[in-house]
Amino acid sequence: MKAPFVSCFAEDLERFLRKKQDAGFQYDSAEYTLRRFDKFCADRSVTAPEVTKDLVNAWLGSFIDPR
């Protein structure tokens, strides 16, 4: 069993993932991405379960290699 989601989005992410899996989708790589997003939000102490422009930009910026 995988670790539970921990951010303020935890319930929504778990419910979304369960619906996809119940519908027959494998969803492994997408689940990995959802778990990375969850960790990103938890690490930054995001408290409002709202996907804002600033949150999206910060999430996308986390993938940029600073070299």
For each residue, the residues with C-beta under 8 A, 3 or more apart:
1:
2: 31 35
3: 6
4: 10 14
5: 9 10 11 13 14 34 35 38
6: 3 10 38 39 42
7: 10 13 37 38 39 40 41 42 46
8: 41 46 47 48 49
9: 5 12 13 37 38 41 46 49
10: 4 5 6 7 13 14 38
11: 5 14 15
12: 9 15 16 49
13: 5 7 9 10 16 17 34 37 38
14: 4 5 10 11 17 18
15: 11 12 18 19
16: 12 13 19 20 34
17: 13 14 20 21 27 31 34
18: 14 15 21 22
19: 15 16 22 23
20: 16 17 23 25 27 30
21: 17 18 24 25 27
22: 18 19
23: 19 20
24: 21
25: 20 21
26:
27: 17 20 21 30 31
28: 31 32
29: 32 33
30: 20 27 33 34
31: 2 17 27 28 34 35
32: 28 29 35 36
33: 29 30 36 37
34: 5 13 16 17 30 31 37 38
35: 2 5 31 32 38 39
36: 32 33 39 40
37: 7 9 13 33 34 40 41 59
38: 5 6 7 9 10 13 34 35 41 42
39: 6 7 35 36 42 43
40: 7 36 37 43 44 58 59 62
41: 7 8 9 37 38 44 46 55
42: 6 7 38 39 45 46
43: 39 40
44: 40 41 58
45: 42
46: 7 8 9 41 42 55
47: 8
48: 8
49: 8 9 12
50: 55
51: 55 56
52: 55 56
53: 56 57
54: 57 58
55: 41 46 50 51 52 58 59
56: 51 52 53 59 60
57: 53 54 60 61
58: 40 44 54 55 61 62
59: 37 40 55 56 62 63
60: 56 57 63 64
61: 57 58 64
62: 40 58 59
63: 59 60
64: 60 61
65:
66:
67:
